[in-house]
Amino acid sequence: MTTSSDMGGTFTFKGGQTVHRIGYGAMQLAGPHAFGPPKDHAAALDVLRAAVAAGVDHIDTSDFYGPHITNRIIREALHPYSDDLTIVTKIGASRGEDSSWDQAMSPEALTRAVHDNLENLGLDAIKVVNLRLMFGEGPTEGSITEPLTALAELQRQGLIRQIGLSNATPSQVAEGRGIADIACVQNLYNLANRADDAMIDALAEDGIAFVPFFPLGGFSPLQSDALSRVAQSLDATPQQVALAWLLQRSPNILVIPGTSSVAHLHENLAAASLHLPEDALEILDTIGRPLQSA
């Protein structure tokens, strides 16, 4: 493999900002299951600074990681931010004292969440805010008109610049695009979970980013004999192959692998320079056959 300096190429959001296609997901900066403080605060600062030093200009976060902890760590590590750094956050959920993930999609809750993100990140405006839909554990139908209208109002006030959707069905994306310009969609997607194949292709035609969360499988990492065989043949790790597959899947896919380790960070970034030949893609395609979108 070559160096990771190309960062997988770039993507330009409809609002104009351009980011490298491999970024950093900040979820693991908090404690286990994104609740409570990290075990090593200094290490969390180090990995953020190392990411930016390596060329990462897209950080995905949320004030419900911790809660509040991840955003405060980002501010401590990186503020004042460089102009080319795009911080993307999510709202629509809150955390219970038992670490539960609770719906917080009322206009009042969303407004409060935007202000909390602004304060904890130390920003006057957030470049992208994703509305995390909490109708069910996975994408679940339900009208998004009320919460998205509230977000659009915050956009008009200048508190946020672009709006995205997370955990959304295709019909919710269509509904959302009738209310506001949608900059990105962030859903569960990886080699083994491909329900959004058709959505990705449709979004690519319209210049809308698709940002897979849990690109490496989630709290239980992707494990597959086929993935391991391909990785061995390319002198790469299975995680690098899984990330490279996403980058080759479609030019509108932005990957945001997370880690609390600087060494693992550089390993993830090196996936941007890994090219998967056709025979490898055919093998990998057997892991998760394309499914119809929910």
C-alpha positions as CSV (number, residue, x, y, z in Angstrom):
1,M,0.0,0.0,0.0
2,T,1.0,3.6,-0.5
3,T,0.6,6.3,2.1
4,S,-2.8,7.5,3.2
5,S,-2.1,11.1,2.0
6,D,-4.9,11.0,-0.6
7,M,-7.5,10.4,2.1
8,G,-9.8,8.6,-0.4
9,G,-10.3,11.7,-2.6
10,T,-12.8,14.4,-1.7
11,F,-16.5,15.1,-1.7
12,T,-18.2,18.6,-1.9
13,F,-21.4,19.1,0.1
14,K,-24.1,21.1,-1.6
15,G,-23.3,24.0,0.7
16,G,-19.9,24.2,-0.8
17,Q,-17.5,22.8,1.7
18,T,-15.2,20.0,0.5
19,V,-14.0,17.2,2.7
20,H,-11.8,14.2,2.4
21,R,-13.8,11.1,2.0
22,I,-12.3,9.4,5.0
23,G,-13.0,11.2,8.3
24,Y,-13.2,10.4,12.0
25,G,-16.2,9.3,14.1
26,A,-15.9,10.6,17.6
27,M,-18.3,8.2,19.3
28,Q,-15.5,6.2,20.9
29,L,-14.0,9.2,22.6
30,A,-16.6,8.7,25.4
31,G,-16.9,5.7,27.7
32,P,-18.3,2.3,26.8
33,H,-21.4,2.5,24.5
34,A,-20.8,6.3,24.3
35,F,-21.7,6.9,27.9
36,G,-19.6,8.5,30.6
37,P,-16.0,9.7,30.3
38,P,-13.2,8.0,28.5
39,K,-10.7,5.8,30.4
40,D,-7.8,7.9,29.2
41,H,-8.7,11.6,28.6
42,A,-5.2,12.5,27.4
43,A,-5.3,9.7,24.8
44,A,-8.7,11.1,23.5
45,L,-7.0,14.4,23.0
46,D,-4.1,12.8,21.2
47,V,-6.2,10.9,18.7
48,L,-8.1,14.0,17.7
49,R,-5.0,16.0,17.2
50,A,-3.3,13.1,15.3
51,A,-6.4,12.9,13.0
52,V,-6.3,16.5,12.1
53,A,-2.5,16.4,11.7
54,A,-2.9,13.5,9.3
55,G,-5.4,15.5,7.1
56,V,-8.8,14.5,8.5
57,D,-11.1,17.5,7.9
58,H,-14.5,15.8,8.7
59,I,-15.3,14.9,12.3
60,D,-18.7,13.3,13.2
61,T,-19.9,13.8,16.7
62,S,-23.0,14.4,18.9
63,D,-23.7,16.0,22.2
64,F,-25.5,12.8,23.3
65,Y,-22.2,11.0,23.3
66,G,-21.3,11.1,26.9
67,P,-23.6,13.1,27.1
68,H,-21.7,16.3,26.4
69,I,-18.3,14.7,27.0
70,T,-17.2,14.1,23.4
71,N,-18.0,17.6,22.2
72,R,-16.1,19.1,25.1
73,I,-13.1,16.9,24.3
74,I,-13.2,18.0,20.7
75,R,-13.2,21.6,21.8
76,E,-10.3,21.1,24.3
77,A,-8.3,19.3,21.6
78,L,-8.9,21.4,18.5
79,H,-10.4,24.8,19.3
80,P,-9.9,27.3,17.7
81,Y,-10.8,25.2,14.7
82,S,-9.2,25.6,11.2
83,D,-11.6,27.0,8.6
84,D,-11.4,23.8,6.6
85,L,-12.6,21.5,9.4
86,T,-16.2,20.3,9.0
87,I,-17.7,19.2,12.3
88,V,-21.0,17.3,11.8
89,T,-23.3,16.6,14.8
90,K,-26.5,14.7,15.4
91,I,-29.6,15.7,17.4
92,G,-32.9,13.9,18.1
93,A,-31.9,11.7,21.0
94,S,-31.0,12.1,24.7
95,R,-29.4,9.8,27.2
96,G,-31.1,8.6,30.4
97,E,-29.2,8.1,33.7
98,D,-29.1,4.4,32.9
99,S,-27.4,5.2,29.5
100,S,-30.6,4.6,27.6
101,W,-31.1,6.2,24.2
102,D,-34.3,8.2,24.4
103,Q,-36.3,10.2,21.7
104,A,-35.8,13.9,21.9
105,M,-37.4,15.1,18.6
106,S,-39.8,17.8,19.7
107,P,-39.0,21.4,18.4
108,E,-38.1,22.5,21.9
109,A,-35.7,19.5,22.4
110,L,-34.1,20.0,19.0
111,T,-33.6,23.7,19.7
112,R,-32.0,23.0,23.1
113,A,-29.8,20.4,21.5
114,V,-28.5,22.7,18.9
115,H,-27.6,25.3,21.5
116,D,-25.9,22.6,23.7
117,N,-23.8,21.5,20.7
118,L,-22.9,25.1,19.9
119,E,-21.8,25.8,23.5
120,N,-19.9,22.5,24.1
121,L,-18.1,22.7,20.7
122,G,-17.4,26.4,21.0
123,L,-19.1,27.3,17.7
124,D,-21.3,30.2,16.5
125,A,-22.8,27.9,13.8
126,I,-22.6,24.2,13.0
127,K,-21.7,23.3,9.4
128,V,-24.0,20.2,9.3
129,V,-26.6,18.9,11.8
130,N,-28.1,15.5,11.2
131,L,-31.6,14.8,12.6
132,R,-31.4,11.4,14.2
133,L,-34.8,9.8,13.7
134,M,-35.9,7.8,16.8
135,F,-39.1,6.1,15.6
136,G,-37.5,2.7,16.1
137,E,-34.1,1.0,16.6
138,G,-33.5,1.0,12.9
139,P,-35.1,3.1,10.1
140,T,-38.8,3.2,10.9
141,E,-41.5,5.0,9.1
142,G,-43.0,8.2,10.7
143,S,-43.5,11.7,9.6
144,I,-40.5,14.0,10.0
145,T,-42.3,17.2,9.0
146,E,-42.5,18.8,12.5
147,P,-38.8,18.1,13.6
148,L,-37.3,19.0,10.2
149,T,-39.4,22.2,10.0
150,A,-37.9,23.2,13.4
151,L,-34.4,22.5,12.1
152,A,-35.1,24.5,9.0
153,E,-36.0,27.4,11.2
154,L,-32.7,27.1,13.1
155,Q,-31.0,27.1,9.7
156,R,-32.7,30.3,8.8
157,Q,-31.5,31.8,12.1
158,G,-27.9,31.0,11.0
159,L,-27.2,28.5,13.8
160,I,-26.7,25.6,11.4
161,R,-25.7,25.7,7.8
162,Q,-26.8,22.4,6.4
163,I,-29.2,19.7,7.4
164,G,-28.9,15.9,7.2
165,L,-30.9,12.9,8.2
166,S,-29.8,9.8,10.2
167,N,-31.5,6.4,10.6
168,A,-33.9,7.4,7.8
169,T,-36.1,5.4,5.3
170,P,-36.2,6.3,1.6
171,S,-39.7,7.8,2.1
172,Q,-38.4,10.0,4.9
173,V,-35.6,11.2,2.8
174,A,-38.1,12.1,0.1
175,E,-40.3,13.9,2.7
176,G,-37.3,15.7,4.1
177,R,-36.2,17.0,0.7
178,G,-39.6,18.6,0.3
179,I,-38.9,20.7,3.4
180,A,-35.2,21.5,3.2
181,D,-32.1,20.8,1.2
182,I,-30.7,17.5,2.5
183,A,-26.9,17.5,2.5
184,C,-26.3,13.9,3.7
185,V,-27.9,10.7,5.0
186,Q,-26.3,8.7,7.7
187,N,-27.5,5.2,8.1
188,L,-26.2,1.8,9.2
189,Y,-24.3,0.3,6.2
190,N,-21.3,-1.9,5.7
191,L,-20.2,-5.1,3.9
192,A,-22.7,-7.2,5.8
193,N,-25.6,-4.7,6.0
194,R,-26.6,-3.5,2.6
195,A,-30.3,-2.6,2.8
196,D,-29.5,0.9,1.5
197,D,-27.8,0.0,-1.8
198,A,-30.6,1.5,-3.9
199,M,-30.7,4.7,-1.7
200,I,-27.0,5.2,-2.0
201,D,-27.2,5.1,-5.8
202,A,-30.1,7.5,-5.9
203,L,-28.4,10.0,-3.5
204,A,-25.2,9.8,-5.6
205,E,-27.2,11.0,-8.7
206,D,-28.3,14.0,-6.8
207,G,-25.0,14.9,-5.2
208,I,-26.0,14.0,-1.6
209,A,-23.5,12.3,0.7
210,F,-24.2,9.0,2.3
211,V,-22.3,8.4,5.6
212,P,-22.4,4.9,6.9
213,F,-22.3,4.5,10.6
214,F,-20.8,1.3,12.0
215,P,-18.7,0.9,8.8
216,L,-16.8,-1.9,10.5
217,G,-19.8,-3.7,12.0
218,G,-20.5,-1.8,15.2
219,F,-19.9,-2.9,18.7
220,S,-19.4,-6.4,17.3
221,P,-16.8,-6.1,14.5
222,L,-17.3,-7.6,11.1
223,Q,-16.1,-11.2,11.0
224,S,-16.0,-13.2,7.8
225,D,-13.8,-15.8,6.3
226,A,-14.2,-14.2,2.9
227,L,-13.1,-10.8,4.3
228,S,-10.1,-12.4,6.1
229,R,-9.0,-14.1,2.9
230,V,-9.2,-11.0,0.8
231,A,-7.3,-9.0,3.5
232,Q,-4.5,-11.6,3.7
233,S,-4.2,-11.6,-0.1
234,L,-3.7,-7.8,-0.1
235,D,-1.5,-7.7,2.9
236,A,-4.1,-5.6,4.7
237,T,-6.3,-5.9,7.8
238,P,-9.9,-6.9,7.5
239,Q,-10.9,-3.5,8.8
240,Q,-8.9,-1.8,6.1
241,V,-10.5,-3.9,3.4
242,A,-14.0,-3.1,4.8
243,L,-13.3,0.6,4.7
244,A,-11.7,0.4,1.2
245,W,-14.8,-1.4,-0.1
246,L,-17.0,1.4,1.1
247,L,-14.9,4.0,-0.6
248,Q,-15.0,2.1,-3.8
249,R,-18.7,1.4,-3.5
250,S,-19.8,4.9,-4.5
251,P,-18.2,8.3,-4.8
252,N,-20.7,9.9,-2.5
253,I,-19.9,7.6,0.5
254,L,-17.9,9.3,3.3
255,V,-16.5,6.9,5.9
256,I,-16.1,7.9,9.6
257,P,-14.3,5.1,11.4
258,G,-13.8,5.8,15.1
259,T,-11.0,4.8,17.4
260,S,-9.4,5.8,20.7
261,S,-6.0,4.7,19.5
262,V,-3.6,6.8,17.4
263,A,-2.1,3.6,15.9
264,H,-5.5,2.3,14.9
265,L,-6.3,5.8,13.5
266,H,-3.4,5.6,11.1
267,E,-4.3,2.0,10.2
268,N,-7.8,3.2,9.3
269,L,-6.5,6.1,7.3
270,A,-4.3,3.9,5.3
271,A,-7.4,2.1,3.9
272,A,-7.9,5.2,1.7
273,S,-4.9,4.0,-0.5
274,L,-6.0,0.4,-0.7
275,H,-7.4,-0.6,-4.1
276,L,-9.6,-3.7,-4.3
277,P,-9.3,-5.6,-7.6
278,E,-12.4,-7.1,-9.3
279,D,-11.8,-10.6,-8.0
280,A,-11.6,-9.3,-4.5
281,L,-14.8,-7.3,-4.9
282,E,-16.6,-10.5,-6.2
283,I,-15.6,-12.4,-3.1
284,L,-16.6,-9.5,-0.8
285,D,-19.9,-9.3,-2.5
286,T,-20.8,-12.7,-1.1
287,I,-20.7,-11.4,2.5
288,G,-23.9,-9.3,2.3
289,R,-26.0,-9.7,-0.8
290,P,-27.8,-6.5,-1.7
291,L,-31.3,-6.3,-0.1
292,Q,-34.3,-4.2,-0.9
293,S,-34.3,-0.9,1.1
294,A,-36.7,-0.9,4.0
